[in-house]
Amino acid sequence: MISADEAIERLKEGNRQYVSTDTFHADISSTLLEHFAKNGQEPYAIVISCSDSRVIPERIFHTAIGDLFTIRVAGNVIDDHQLGSIEYAAGHLGTKLIVVLGHTQCGAVTAAIQHNPSGYIKFITDEIKRAIGNEQDDYKAAVLNVHQSVEMIESSLEIQKDEEDGLRVVGAIYHIENGTVDFEI
């Protein structure tokens, strides 16, 4: 396993490649698939991102099969299910980096700012509303929402234990407009 710092550098380099090319090529050969079937997974980063169809972590960071342990949920909110998945990847797979990846033009953040939806969406927007308070600026609200998710992850006792062993939790924002990612916002 690589360190959290090395993982961040890989993600940054992958994002540079993503924004500088018009195509995406990934190895999906039977040899690679067979390798992971026999040897299991060894992702170098855990990425919690929004379910937005424009936010595809494997593409944004120009990664291949097996590189990322990706958890996607609208508004990149954290609950017990996400925490369990994060703890699994950090504790059992040895992954040293957790990235909460928010993004610009997030529909869930906008919904939390603009109105009070009903149904199950309300669970998501209520969580975001707690994170953003009365913030009305979409970008600032997205950043506050990422910070809230980072804090929730870091409050996990298992994560705190793993942080002593080199695990790191960082927030990032993906810019829909140009494809760049800002880390540690």
C-alpha positions, -999 to 999 in steps of 0.1 A, spaced: 0 0 0 11 35 -7 10 64 17 -18 90 18 6 116 4 16 94 -25 -21 87 -31 -29 124 -33 -1 130 -57 -14 101 -79 -49 116 -79 -36 151 -87 -15 137 -116 -45 118 -128 -67 149 -127 -40 168 -147 -41 140 -173 -79 141 -173 -81 178 -181 -54 177 -207 -69 150 -229 -100 145 -249 -102 107 -246 -100 81 -218 -83 48 -222 -84 21 -195 -71 -14 -194 -101 -37 -191 -83 -68 -204 -92 -103 -193 -57 -105 -178 -64 -75 -155 -98 -88 -146 -83 -122 -138 -56 -106 -117 -82 -89 -95 -104 -120 -93 -74 -140 -80 -57 -114 -58 -85 -92 -46 -86 -55 -46 -59 -30 -34 -73 5 -40 -50 33 -31 -78 58 -23 -113 58 -10 -134 84 -27 -169 95 -15 -185 115 -42 -219 126 -53 -240 104 -75 -242 132 -101 -237 116 -136 -211 143 -144 -189 133 -115 -171 100 -122 -141 97 -99 -124 70 -120 -124 93 -150 -118 125 -131 -86 110 -116 -78 90 -147 -76 57 -128 -80 21 -138 -99 -9 -124 -88 -15 -88 -74 19 -81 -103 35 -62 -128 23 -37 -157 46 -47 -188 54 -27 -214 75 -44 -244 91 -28 -263 122 -38 -248 152 -21 -218 131 -9 -234 129 25 -223 105 52 -244 81 72 -237 47 89 -237 29 56 -210 50 41 -190 49 73 -192 11 73 -179 10 37 -151 35 45 -141 15 76 -140 -17 55 -117 -2 29 -94 15 54 -93 -14 79 -95 -45 57 -79 -33 25 -53 -10 40 -62 21 20 -45 52 35 -64 80 18 -101 91 21 -113 118 -2 -147 135 2 -153 149 -33 -179 176 -36 -186 194 -68 -198 227 -83 -234 229 -95 -245 201 -71 -283 196 -74 -285 182 -38 -268 213 -24 -290 236 -45 -321 217 -33 -310 222 3 -305 259 -3 -337 266 -23 -365 245 -9 -377 218 14 -383 187 -6 -404 158 5 -399 120 4 -366 103 9 -347 132 -8 -354 151 24 -330 129 43 -302 141 20 -312 177 20 -317 179 57 -281 166 62 -268 191 38 -288 219 54 -272 210 88 -238 214 71 -244 247 53 -267 265 77 -280 297 60 -253 298 33 -268 308 0 -238 307 -23 -237 273 -41 -199 270 -41 -195 280 -4 -223 256 5 -207 227 -14 -174 234 5 -192 235 39 -210 202 30 -176 185 22 -162 198 55 -192 183 74 -187 149 57 -149 150 65 -157 158 102 -182 129 103 -157 105 89 -130 117 113 -153 113 143 -156 75 137 -136 57 163 -123 32 138 -111 60 115 -94 77 145 -75 45 152 -65 41 116 -54 78 114 -27 69 140 -14 44 114 -12 70 86 -47 72 73 -57 107 61 -91 123 53 -92 152 29 -119 173 13 -119 182 -24 -141 200 -49 -145 190 -85 -153 219 -109 -179 207 -134 -170 237 -156 -134 228 -164 -127 193 -149 -102 204 -122 -101 193 -86 -91 215 -57 -78 194 -27 -79 203 9 -103 231 5 
